[in-house]
Amino acid sequence: MTGWTFADVWEEVARVTPDSPAQIQGQRVISWREFDRRANALAAHMVSAGLGHQAKVAAFLYNAPEYLESYYAAFKAGLAPVNTNYRYEPEELFYLFDNADAEAIVFHAGFAPKLEAIRSRLPKVKAWIAVADEDGPIPNWALDYEQVVGAGADRFVAPWGRSGDDLLLLYTGGTTGMPKGVMWRQDDLFNVLGAGGNAAAGIAPVESLSEVGQRIITRKAGEMDLPAPSILIVACPLMHGTAQFGSFGAMTGGGAIVSLPTRRFDATELWDEVVRLTANSVSIVGMAFAAPMLEVLEANPGRWDLSSVQRLGSSGTVWNFENKQGLLRHLPENCVIFDSLGSSEAVGLGGSQSVRGGEAGTAQFLVGPNAAVFAEDGRRVEPGSGEKGLVAVGGFIPTGYYKDPEKSAKTFREFEGRRWSLPGDFAEVNLDGSMKLLGRGSQIVNTGGEKVFPEEVEEALKTHPAVRDAVVVGIPDPRFGEKVCAVVDARDGHAPTLADLVGHVKGRLAAYKAPRELVLAAVVRAPNGKVDYKAIRAQALAALGVAG
C-alpha cells in the first residue's frame, strides 16, 4: 500500500480493538473507541472553525491524553500538527506560532497568561481550545476542550480527504539558530517507523489496512510470533520526536500510551506506574531520565516487580554505558535497552541494543540500513580509516524545513545519485562497520535532550547591566549529558552571581536555557567578533576543575 496516513491506520486499530485502552493517565483510561470518537469531534470542530487543508494545529500541552488526541484529530481532517515546547516564554511562542502559520492552538489552560501576552499578534489563529488545568481557569477567549470532544462523533473526513502527502511539522531547536519545522510526509514517517513491522525483531511491514487489524487480533490472541500490544509509558515530553514517534509505533500495534500522573519527572512514580499497569515499554531521553531511574532502584532494592518490562528506549542524546549496565542488573533478563541515534530530520541513523551481559559502549552505534558516513567531499568514510565524516540517512526522509529552502538545501543533500539527510552529527566508522558518534559540528548544547543555541543565551546574558560580554558552552554533566555554562566578562566593579544571571535569563528564555555553571573571566574575541569556542570551553573546564 502507498499513501499511508495515521488516521486511516488508527481508525482500523479502533475498529478491531474498541474496548482496549488507548490513553492512560493516572486513573483516567480512554478506550480506543472513545479516543477515536473524541478525535472525530475535534477534527470536525476545527474544520467548521475555518481551517482548510494542511492548516497548522499547534499542541501547546503537557503530556496528557489530549496531546495525541489533538494529533489524531489533525490527521483525520487533513491538517498538519505542530509540536510546541511548553517551556517557551511568550516571545519564543510568538516566533514558533507565527513561523508555523498556526491556525488552531490546543493548550493547557495554565498557559493562558503566556498566550494572552501575544494573542493579539496572531491574527491567523481561528481556534483557541483550552484543556482544563489546575494551574488556571479556561480563559473567556477560548473554548473548553472537553465541551468540544466530550460527546464524540462518528468518523470524520474533510472535503479534501486525506493523503500520504499530508504533513506533520516537528519543530526542533536544531544547530543553527531559531527553531525550524521539519516537514514529514505521513507516508514517509509511517514507513521509516517500521510500517507496522519491526526489522530488529524480524517482523515485516504491513501491506494493507486489513493486515494492521489482523496483526492486532493475532497479538491479543497471544500468538508467539508477535509481541503483545505495548503498554508504553512515555516518560519524556510528547513535544519531542522521541516520544511522539515511539507512541505512533505503539499505537499502530494496538497499544496504550501512558502519561505519568504528575508533570515533573519522578523516577519513583515511573516505577510505581510500571508495576501498577504491568507496562512492557518505557520511553525516555538519555541520562536526564535514566540516572534518577537507576538511583531509586539502587536505593530501594526489591521494591518493584519489573518483570513485565521488555524494552527501555531512548533517542536524541547519548546514553551512558555505565548507567545502562546498572539498569540491566535490575531489569528482567529478556529486557532490551535500545538507544537510537537520530534526530527530528533523520530517523534511523543508527542504533545501540543492549541486553544483560551484552551491553554496547557509550556513543557506539550500528549503522542503520539506510545510513552512511560521508566525508565533506561526498566520499563514504572507510571503516577503520579514522577519518571523520557526517552521518547521513537516506530512504524515507523529510521533504525539508518549513519555509526555509536555504536550511533545507544545507541539510538535505544529494550523494551517489540519491537524496540524504545530514543533520550535522560527526562520526568515525569503526573497522567492524559500527560508528563512533563524535557530536555536532556546531556549538549546540544538548542538555537532557533539549537543544540550547549558545548565541541566544549569550544575547540574553549581555542584557544584564553587570555583563560586558558572555560566551556559552556545554560542559559534561552526569545526568543531563551536558549543562549550560556561562563564561562572563563582567563590567568593572561588578561580580554577578550565578543566581543573578539565572534569574535574568529565565525572564527572557525557557528555564532550561539558563546557565547552571558560571565562570567569571575575560572573553577574548577575534577582530571579526568570533569566539574560539573550543578554547573558551577548555578555559571553563579548567576553572571549574571538570574533566573534558
N, C-alpha and C positions, 0 to 999 in steps of 0.2 A: 504493500500500500504506500502511496505517496500522499503528501499534503496532510500529515498528521496535525491535529490540534488537540490541546489538552482538554478542552471542553468535551469534544467527542469521546475521548478516552475515558474521562472520569464519569461521564454520563453512562457509559457501559458498565463501569465499576458499580455505580449506584443501582443500576438495573439488576445486577446479579447478586449484590450483597447489600440490600437496602437497610437491613437492621443492624449491620455491623457498625462499630464506631468509626467515624471519620476524623473527628477532632475531639481532643480531651484536654481539659484544664481544670485541675482540682476535681471537684465533684460534678463538674459540668461535662456532659457527654453528648455530642451531637452525632447522630447516626448519618450514614451515607444518604439516606432518603431525605432527612432534614437538611443536610449540607447542600444537596442538590437543589431542593426547593427554595431554600433561602437565597442561594446564589441566583436562581431564576428571577426572583423578585427584585433583587438588587440590579441585575442586568437590565430588566425591563424599566426600572425607575431611571437609570442613568440615560437610557436611550430616550425616554419620554422627556427628560430634562434638556434634551437638545444635543447630546453627544453623538457625533457621527462616526463613521467607520475609521478606526485606528486613533480616535481621540484618546488622550492620555489620562490615566486614572492613577493618582498618587496614593500610596498607602503609607500614612504617617502614623504608625501604630507600634505599640509594644507587641511582643509575642502574645498571641491570643487567637482563638478560632476565627475571628473576623479577618485576620490577615490573609490567610489562604482563601477564605470565603470571598473576599473582595477580588482576589486574583481570578478565582474561578468565574465570578460574575463578569469580569472584564473579558476573559477568554470567550465566554458564551456569547457576548454581544459584539465580538469583533473589535474590542477596544484594546489598548496597549497598557498593561500595568507598569507602574514605576515605583521602585523602592525609595524610601526616604529614611535617612539616618535620623533616628529620634533624638540624638544628642545635639543636633544642629540648633544654632541660635537664629533669630529672625532673619538676619541678612543672608546667612548661608541657605536658609529655607527659601528666601525670595529668589536667590540665584538658581537654585535647583528647580523650583516650580516654573519659573519664567523660562529657563533654558529648555525644560521638558515640554513646554506648552501645555501644562496641566489644565484639564477642563473639569475634573472632579477630584476632590480630596476627601478621603476617608480617614478620620483621625480620632484618637482618643481625646475625650473632652478636656482632659487636663492640659492639653496642648493649646487650648483656645487662646490664652493670652499671647502666646508667640504668634499665632496666626492673626490675631486682631491687629498686631503691630504692622502687618504687611498686606492685609486683605484688600485694602483699597488700591493697591498697586498690582493686583492680579485680576484684571478685568475678564480674562479668558475663562475663569473658573465659573462653571454653570451650576455645579452641585457641591455643596458643603455638607458632609454627612458625618455626624459625631457618634462615636461609640461611648456609652455610659461609662463613667470612670470616677472612682472615689477621690481623684485629685481635683475635681472641679465639675461644675454643672455644665449641661449642654447649653451652648450659647443660643440666643434667640435668632441668630442669623444662619443656624444650621439645622438640619433635620436629624431627628433621633434615629440612629441606625436600626434599632430594634423595631421601631414602628414601620420602617421601610421593608424589612425582611421577615418579620415575625410570623405573618400569616402564610408565607411561602407562595409559590406559584408553579404552574406547570411549565414544561420545557419552553425555553425562550430562545429564539433565533432572530437576530435583527434582519431588516430588509436586505442588507448587503451580504448576509450569510457569513460563513466562516472560511478561512483559508489557511493553509500551511505557511503562507507568506505573512500572516498576521504576526505582529511583533510583541516581544517582551523587552522593556528597557531596563537594564541593570546599571544603575549609576555607581561608579567607582571613583574613589579618590585618585586612583591612578598614580603615575610617576611624574607627571609633567604639569601639575597645577590644579586648577579647579576641577570639580567632579565632572565626569563625562559619561554620557549614556551609551552603554554598549547595546547595540541592536541585534537581538537574537530572533531569527525566524522561528516560529514554534516547531516547524517540521525539523529544522536543523537541531534545535535544542532537544526535542524528543529523541532523535536518533543518537546524538552524542551522549545522552544519558543512558543509553543502552536499549532504547526502543522496546521496553518491557522485558528485556533479557539481562543477562549478566555474564559477560565474557569470562571474567575471572572464575566464575562458578560453572562455566560450561553450559550456560542457559542461552539458547538462541533468541534473537529478537522476535517479537510477534510480527505477523504479516497481515493481520486484519483485526478489526474491532471485535469480531466474534471470538477471535483467539485470546484477546485480552480478557474477556469474560470467562472463557473456558479455563484459562490458567488459574483464575481466582477460585473457581469451583474446585479445581484439582488441588490447589493449596489447602483450601478449607477442609477437603476430604482427608488431608494428611498423607497424600501420596509422597513417596520418598524421593522422587526425582526433582521436586520443587520445594523450596523452603516455605515455612508458614508465613502468612502475611505479617509484615512488620508492625510492631508497636514501637514507633520511633520517638524517642524523647529528643526534642530539638532544644538543646541547652544554649546554643548560640543564637544570636538575634536573627529573626526571619528577614530582616532588611538586608542581610548578606547573602551572596550567592551560595555559599556553603550550605546554609540552612534551607534556602529555597529549593535548590536543585536536589538535595537529598530528600526533601519532602516530596517533590514531584515524583521521584522514582518510587518511593514507598507507597504513595497514593495510587500510582499506576498498577501496583501489585495488590491493591485492595487493603492496604494497611491503614493504621490510625496514627495521626500526628499528635504528639503530646507536648503542650506548652507547660512549662513549670508554673506552679501556682503563684509564686511571687516574682517580682521583676528584677531584683538584684540576685545575681547568681550565688547560690548557696549549695556547696557540694553535698552537705548532709541532706538537704532537701532532694537533690538529684537522686542520691542512692535510695532514699526513702520511697521516691516515686518509682524507681526501678523495681523495688520489691512489691509495692502495692499493686502495680499494673503488670507484673511479670514481663517487663519490657525486654525486647530482644535486641534493640539497636539504640545507640546514643550518638548524637552528632554534636561535635564541639569544634572550636578553633584553637588548636595547639595548646601551648603551655598555660595560657591565661585561665583555662578551664582544667587542664589535666593536672597541674601542680596542686591546687587545693583538693581535687578529687583523690589524689594519692595521699595527701596529708591526712584527710579524715579517715581513710581506710587504715592507715598506719596507726592512727591514734585510737581506733575503735576496732581492734581485731575481732572478727567473728560476728560483728553486729548485724551485717546484712547478708542475706542469701542471694548471691548474684548468679546463681546457676542458669538463669534464663538468658543472660547476656551472650549474644553470639557475635556481635560486631560493634566496635567502637571506631568511629570515623572522624577524620579531621581533614581540612584543607585550608589553604590561604596563608599558612605560616609554618615555619619549620618546627617540628616537634622533637623534643629532647630524647635521645636514646635511653638515658638512664631512667627517665620517667616512664617510658614505655615498659622497660623491664620491670619496674616496680609495680605498675598496674597489672601486668600479666601474672604476677605472683598472686594477686587477689581475685582474678577473673577465672572462669572455668577453662579447662584445658582446651576446649574446642573453640574458644573465643578468638577472633581475629581483630587485630588493630590495623586499620587501613589509613595511611597517611597519603593524601593525594596532593600532587604537585599540579597546580593550575591557578587560574585567575579568572576574573569576570569575562575576559575576552579570549581565554584559551583553556578550555576544558579538555582534560586528557593528556596533559603534557607528560605525566609520569606518575608512578605510584610506588609506595613502600608498604609491603604487607608483613606484619609481624605476628608470630604465634609464640606460645611458650617454648623456649629453647631455640627459637629461630628468629630472633629479633634483627631487624635491619638498623644500620647505624644512622645517626643524625645526618640529614642532607644527602643521603644516598637513595637514589630513586631508579627504578627500572623505567626505561623509556617506553612511553605509550606506543601503541601500534601505528599511530599516525603522527608521531612526534620525531623530531630530529634536532641536532645541534649544528648550527651553521656559523662559519666564520664570517667576518664582516663583508668579505668579497663574494659570499654566496656559496662557498665550498662547504661540504659536510666536514665536520671535525672528525678526524680519525680516532677510533678507540685507542687509548693508551698513549696518545701523542702529547698529552699535557697542554694542548692548545685550548685556549678559552674561546667559547662561542656563545651565540644567542640561541636559547631554547625556542623552538618553533613547533607549532602543531598545524596539521592540515586537515582535510576532510570536512566535517561539519563544523564550521566556524561562523562567527558573527558577520553581518553584512558591513559593519563599520561602526563609527561613533555618530550619534545623533547630531546633525547639524555641524559636523566638524570634518570636512573632507581632508584637511591638512593632517590632522592627527590620524585619521583613518589610513592615509597613504603611508605614514611612517610605521604603523603597527601591522597593517595587512599588506604583505609584500609577495612578490612572485619569485620563486626559485624553482629551478628544474621543471619549468613549464606548468607549475601549479601554484595555487594561492595558499599562503601560510599566515598564521597569526603569530607575531613575535612581541609578547608583552613586555620584554625588557629584562628577562632573567638571564644571567650569565651562568654557564656551567662548563665543566670538563667532562669528557666521556672516558670512563674507565675502560680498562682492557677487556673486561667481560661484557661491555656494552651498556652497563648501567651508567648513570650520570651523577656527578657530584655538583650540587647546586651551590653557586658562589654568591648569588644575590643580585639585586638590581643594579644597573649601571648608573642610575640616578642617585640622588641623596635621600630618597624616600625613607621614612622611619616607619617600620611595621611594628606596632605595639599591640599585642593581643589580637592580631587580625585587622586592626584599624590602621589605615594608612594615613600618615601625617606628612603633609607637604611642608618642609622646613621654612621656606620663604614666607609662607602665610603666617606662621608663628613668629618669625623674626620681625615681620612688619607690625604685628600686634605688640610685641615687646618694645619696639622702638618708639611707640607712642607713649610709653611711661616716662614721666619727666626726669627720672633718675638715670635713664638709659641713653647712652650716646650711640652705641652700636651693639648688635647682637647677631650671633650665629647659632643655629640649632642643629644638633647632630643626634644620632641614635647611639646609645651605648648598651651593652649587654644587660639583660635582666632575666633572672632565673624563671620568673613566672610568665612575663609577657613577651619574652624573646628579645625585645628592645624596649627602652624607655627614652622619653624625650629629655635631652639635656640642653640647657641654655648656657652658652658661653657669652657673658655680658661684659661689655666695656662700659663701666659706669661713668657718669659725669663727675667732674671734680667736686669733692666734698660730699658725695653720695655713696651709700653702700646698701643698695636694695637687697632685701632678703628674698628667699625663695617664696615665702608666703605672700609677700608683697606682689611679686610678679605672677604667681599663680592666680591670685585674685584678679589681677589686672587682665590677664589673658582670658580667664573664664567669663569675663564680662563682654568679651568680643567674639570668642570662638567656643566650639564644643569643649566640654571639660577634658576629654581625653587628649586634646591637643596641647594642654598646659604642660609646662616642664615639670619633671619630677626630680631633677637634679639641677644645681646651679654652680657654675664656675665663674668667678669674677676675674677677668683677665683682659688684656689689651687684644683687640681684634685687628689683625693686620690684613689689609686688602691690597690687591694689585692696583696699578693705576686705572685699569678698566673697571674697578669696583668688584671684581670677582674674588672669591674666597677659596683658599685651598682647604676644602672640607676634610680631606684626609689628615692634614697637619693639625687642624683645629680639633678633630676628634681625638687624635693622639695626645694633644695637649690636655683635653678634658679627662681622658682616661688616666693620665699621669697625675693630674691634680686630685682626682678622686680615689686614686690608688686601686683602680679597677683593671683587671687584665683584659686585653682586647681579643 
